């Protein structure tokens, strides 16, 4: 048996490949034929048909009626190991939308693409969708245990790529946010987040803070430090976004993300003050007090002002 391949403009085979029967249909003929695709085909759409040679007679689907017309078959370029994909990490609960940049592709709409995370021995699968005219594949991560979960993509649902070195992906335990210190500050002031599993513990983690939807980058502080009179390790520091400096005090919520896409379920209350740090220090030096909604109060007798790493703390003197 031979499988002919031809372009959509040809009715005669351009390439013949030997195939082998796998099953029997009970009538003396094969119910399934397997063959390997050519090593260097022409990219794009081809026609795939079947040619049977028996006792000197040849039968080809290229010569038969409409019921046995050749089927379309698409050759697409291989996915290189240098393929760009983001994000590189996601929580163990799953739901991360991983976007994979693709080379220029022909129309692959008939295909059902799949992503595979983890090893071949213990894989986790999810369906991938093609977006932006085939320039990107998007797949949602399934629930997986924390650790490395190398990523492969099969545009045809069967042949996973890249071959050799996989695309990197890692799974972290969901972070839990306990508190933010201080619980209120002016725009431009650094605050510290305290919680559990904030480090991520896997490569590729990318921290960010969301102040009521205003996202700013954040920095992991792995070394132990005193925060709110307690020793804490693996805290996270971020700066109140200047975009909140619109002259109005407000209450909002602060959340943390380790991959720039999914944020903590916990929403820690946070107050954004109107007064800038410079005004606050000036009021302390002059002893004129800080204006509040009920007038002004003198802070000079309550202790000296301590300034450290961009944070304002009122210590007892």
C-alpha positions as CSV (number, residue, x, y, z in Angstrom):
1,X,0.0,0.0,0.0
2,X,1.1,3.5,-0.7
3,X,-0.2,6.9,0.4
4,X,0.0,9.6,-2.2
5,X,0.5,13.2,-1.2
6,X,-0.3,16.1,-3.6
7,X,-1.0,19.8,-3.5
8,X,-4.5,21.2,-3.7
9,X,-3.9,22.1,-7.3
10,X,-2.8,18.6,-8.3
11,X,-4.9,15.5,-8.9
12,X,-1.8,13.2,-9.3
13,X,0.4,12.3,-6.4
14,X,3.5,14.3,-5.9
15,X,5.0,11.9,-3.3
16,X,4.4,8.2,-2.5
17,X,4.9,6.8,1.0
18,X,4.8,3.1,2.0
19,X,2.2,2.3,4.6
20,X,1.3,-0.7,6.8
21,X,-2.0,-2.3,7.8
22,X,-2.8,-2.3,11.5
23,X,-6.2,-3.8,11.8
24,X,-8.6,-5.9,9.8
25,X,-12.1,-4.9,8.9
26,X,-13.3,-8.6,8.8
27,X,-13.6,-8.6,5.0
28,X,-10.0,-9.3,4.2
29,X,-9.0,-5.7,4.0
30,X,-7.2,-3.3,6.4
31,X,-9.3,-1.1,8.5
32,X,-6.4,1.2,9.4
33,X,-3.2,2.3,7.6
34,X,-0.3,4.0,9.3
35,X,2.5,5.9,7.5
36,X,5.1,8.4,8.4
37,X,5.0,11.9,6.9
38,X,8.0,13.0,4.8
39,X,10.9,14.7,6.5
40,X,11.0,17.9,4.5
41,X,7.6,18.5,2.9
42,X,6.3,21.7,1.3
43,X,4.6,23.7,4.0
44,X,0.9,24.3,3.6
45,X,-2.1,22.3,2.5
46,X,-1.8,19.0,0.6
47,X,-4.1,16.3,-0.4
48,X,-3.8,12.9,1.3
49,X,-5.1,9.8,-0.5
50,X,-4.7,6.0,-0.5
51,X,-3.4,3.9,-3.3
52,X,-3.8,0.1,-3.0
53,X,-1.9,-2.3,-5.2
54,X,-3.1,-5.9,-5.4
55,X,-2.4,-8.6,-7.9
56,X,-1.2,-6.1,-10.4
57,X,-4.2,-3.8,-10.0
58,X,-4.0,-0.3,-8.6
59,X,-6.7,1.5,-6.7
60,X,-6.4,5.2,-5.8
61,X,-8.7,7.6,-4.0
62,X,-7.5,10.2,-6.4
63,X,-9.3,8.3,-9.2
64,X,-12.5,7.4,-7.4
65,X,-15.8,9.3,-7.0
66,X,-16.7,11.9,-4.5
67,X,-17.2,9.3,-1.7
68,X,-13.5,8.6,-1.6
69,X,-11.9,11.9,-2.5
70,X,-8.5,12.7,-1.1
71,X,-8.6,14.4,2.3
72,X,-6.8,17.7,3.0
73,X,-3.7,17.5,5.0
74,X,-1.7,20.5,6.4
75,X,2.1,20.6,6.9
76,X,3.2,23.3,9.4
77,X,6.6,24.4,10.6
78,X,8.2,22.9,13.7
79,X,8.0,24.7,17.0
80,X,11.5,25.8,18.1
81,X,12.8,25.5,21.7
82,X,13.3,29.3,21.7
83,X,9.6,29.9,21.3
84,X,8.4,32.8,23.5
85,X,5.6,32.0,26.0
86,X,4.2,33.8,29.0
87,X,3.7,33.5,31.9
88,X,6.3,31.1,33.0
89,X,4.6,30.1,36.3
90,X,1.1,29.5,37.6
91,X,-0.7,28.4,40.8
92,X,-1.3,24.7,41.6
93,X,-5.1,25.3,41.3
94,X,-4.6,25.9,37.6
95,X,-6.4,28.4,35.4
96,X,-3.3,30.2,34.1
97,X,-3.7,31.3,30.5
98,X,-0.3,30.5,28.9
99,X,0.2,32.3,25.6
100,X,2.6,30.7,23.1
101,X,3.9,32.6,20.1
102,X,3.8,30.6,16.9
103,X,5.6,30.9,13.6
104,X,3.6,31.8,10.5
105,X,1.1,29.0,10.0
106,X,-1.4,27.9,7.3
107,X,-5.0,27.6,8.2
108,X,-5.2,25.1,11.1
109,X,-8.9,25.5,11.9
110,X,-9.7,21.8,11.5
111,X,-7.1,20.8,14.0
112,X,-7.7,20.4,17.8
113,X,-4.4,21.6,19.5
114,X,-3.4,20.4,23.0
115,X,-0.9,21.4,25.6
116,X,1.0,18.9,27.8
117,X,2.5,19.9,31.1
118,X,4.8,17.7,33.1
119,X,6.7,14.5,32.1
120,X,5.6,11.9,29.6
121,X,5.2,9.5,32.5
122,X,2.8,11.8,34.5
123,X,1.4,14.3,32.0
124,X,-1.4,16.8,32.4
125,X,-3.3,17.9,29.3
126,X,-5.4,20.8,28.3
127,X,-7.0,22.0,25.1
128,X,-5.3,24.9,23.3
129,X,-7.0,27.5,21.2
130,X,-5.5,29.4,18.3
131,X,-5.8,33.2,18.5
132,X,-4.9,36.2,16.4
133,X,-5.0,34.4,13.0
134,X,-2.9,31.5,14.2
135,X,0.0,33.7,15.5
136,X,-0.6,32.5,19.1
137,X,-1.8,29.4,20.9
138,X,-3.5,29.8,24.3
139,X,-4.0,27.0,26.8
140,X,-5.3,27.1,30.4
141,X,-3.2,25.1,32.9
142,X,-5.0,22.2,34.7
143,X,-4.6,21.7,38.4
144,X,-1.1,20.3,39.1
145,X,1.2,19.8,42.1
146,X,3.9,22.4,42.8
147,X,7.2,22.0,41.0
148,X,8.5,21.9,37.4
149,X,6.0,21.2,34.7
150,X,7.7,21.4,31.3
151,X,5.4,22.5,28.5
152,X,4.8,20.9,25.1
153,X,2.3,21.9,22.4
154,X,0.7,19.6,19.8
155,X,-1.0,21.7,17.1
156,X,-2.5,18.5,15.7
157,X,-3.3,17.1,19.1
158,X,-0.8,14.2,18.7
159,X,2.8,15.4,18.0
160,X,4.1,17.4,20.9
161,X,6.8,20.0,20.4
162,X,9.4,21.3,20.7
163,X,11.5,18.2,20.4
164,X,14.3,17.9,22.8
165,X,14.3,20.9,25.2
166,X,10.7,21.7,26.3
167,X,9.3,25.1,27.1
168,X,9.8,26.0,30.7
169,X,6.9,26.2,33.1
170,X,6.6,25.8,36.9
171,X,3.8,25.5,39.4
172,X,3.8,27.3,42.8
173,X,1.7,26.9,45.9
174,X,-1.0,29.6,46.0
175,X,0.2,32.7,48.0
176,X,-1.8,33.8,51.0
177,X,-1.7,37.5,52.0
178,X,-2.0,38.3,55.7
179,X,-1.4,42.0,56.0
180,X,0.3,45.1,54.6
181,X,2.5,47.4,56.7
182,X,1.7,50.2,57.0
183,X,-2.0,49.7,56.3
184,X,-2.2,53.2,54.7
185,X,0.3,55.5,53.0
186,X,0.6,58.2,50.4
187,X,1.4,57.6,46.7
188,X,5.1,56.9,46.2
189,X,5.7,55.3,49.6
190,X,6.9,51.7,49.9
191,X,4.8,49.2,51.8
192,X,5.6,45.6,52.9
193,X,3.3,42.6,52.4
194,X,3.4,39.7,54.8
195,X,1.9,36.3,54.2
196,X,2.6,32.7,53.4
197,X,4.1,31.2,50.2
198,X,4.9,34.6,48.9
199,X,8.3,33.5,47.5
200,X,6.8,31.0,45.1
201,X,9.7,28.6,45.4
202,X,10.1,28.0,41.7
203,X,12.0,29.9,38.9
204,X,10.2,32.4,36.8
205,X,8.1,34.0,39.5
206,X,7.2,37.6,38.7
207,X,5.7,39.6,41.7
208,X,3.3,42.5,41.3
209,X,0.8,44.4,43.5
210,X,-2.7,45.6,42.7
211,X,-4.0,48.6,44.5
212,X,-7.7,48.5,43.6
213,X,-6.8,47.5,40.0
214,X,-3.7,49.8,39.7
215,X,-0.9,47.3,39.1
216,X,2.8,48.1,40.1
217,X,5.9,45.8,40.1
218,X,6.9,44.3,43.4
219,X,10.1,42.9,44.9
220,X,10.6,39.8,47.0
221,X,12.6,40.4,50.2
222,X,13.7,36.8,51.2
223,X,15.9,37.8,54.1
224,X,14.3,37.9,57.6
225,X,13.3,41.4,58.8
226,X,11.2,43.0,61.5
227,X,7.8,44.0,60.2
228,X,5.1,45.3,62.6
229,X,7.3,44.2,65.6
230,X,7.6,40.6,64.3
231,X,10.3,38.8,62.4
232,X,9.1,37.8,58.9
233,X,10.9,36.2,55.9
234,X,10.0,36.2,52.3
235,X,8.1,39.5,52.5
236,X,7.2,41.5,49.4
237,X,7.8,45.3,48.9
238,X,5.9,47.5,46.5
239,X,5.3,51.2,46.1
240,X,1.9,52.9,46.2
241,X,1.3,53.9,42.6
242,X,1.6,57.7,41.9
243,X,-1.5,57.5,39.8
244,X,-3.5,57.4,43.0
245,X,-2.3,61.0,43.9
246,X,-5.4,62.8,42.7
247,X,-6.0,64.8,45.8
248,X,-8.5,62.5,47.4
249,X,-8.1,60.1,50.3
250,X,-9.7,56.7,49.7
251,X,-10.0,53.1,50.9
252,X,-9.0,50.4,48.5
253,X,-7.9,46.8,48.5
254,X,-4.4,45.4,48.0
255,X,-3.7,42.0,46.3
256,X,-0.6,40.2,45.2
257,X,0.3,38.2,42.1
258,X,3.3,35.8,41.5
259,X,2.8,35.6,37.7
260,X,1.3,39.0,36.7
261,X,-2.1,37.3,35.9
262,X,-3.7,35.7,38.9
263,X,-3.9,37.5,42.2
264,X,-4.5,36.4,45.8
265,X,-8.0,35.6,46.8
266,X,-7.4,37.7,49.9
267,X,-8.1,41.5,49.6
268,X,-6.2,43.4,52.3
269,X,-7.8,46.8,53.1
270,X,-5.5,49.7,52.4
271,X,-5.9,53.5,52.8
272,X,-4.5,56.0,50.4
273,X,-3.7,59.3,52.2
274,X,-3.7,62.8,50.5
275,X,-0.7,64.3,52.4
276,X,2.8,63.6,50.8
277,X,5.8,62.4,52.8
278,X,7.4,65.9,52.5
279,X,4.4,67.6,54.0
280,X,4.2,65.1,56.8
281,X,7.9,65.7,57.7
282,X,7.5,69.4,57.5
283,X,4.6,69.3,59.9
284,X,6.7,67.2,62.4
285,X,9.6,69.6,62.3
286,X,7.6,72.8,62.8
287,X,5.4,71.2,65.5
288,X,2.3,72.6,63.7
289,X,0.5,69.3,63.8
290,X,-1.1,67.3,61.1
291,X,-4.5,68.3,59.9
292,X,-7.2,65.8,60.2
293,X,-10.9,65.8,59.5
294,X,-11.6,67.1,63.0
295,X,-9.0,69.9,63.0
296,X,-5.3,69.3,63.8
297,X,-3.3,67.2,66.3
298,X,0.2,67.7,67.6
299,X,2.5,64.8,66.9
300,X,5.7,66.4,68.2
301,X,5.1,65.0,71.7
302,X,4.3,61.5,70.5
303,X,7.9,60.6,69.6
304,X,10.5,61.3,66.9
305,X,9.9,60.5,63.3
306,X,12.0,57.6,61.9
307,X,12.6,57.4,58.2
308,X,14.0,54.1,56.8
309,X,14.0,52.7,53.2
310,X,11.2,55.0,52.1
311,X,8.9,54.0,55.0
312,X,7.6,56.4,57.7
313,X,7.3,55.0,61.2
314,X,6.4,56.9,64.4
315,X,8.5,55.4,67.1
316,X,8.2,56.0,70.8
317,X,11.0,58.2,71.9
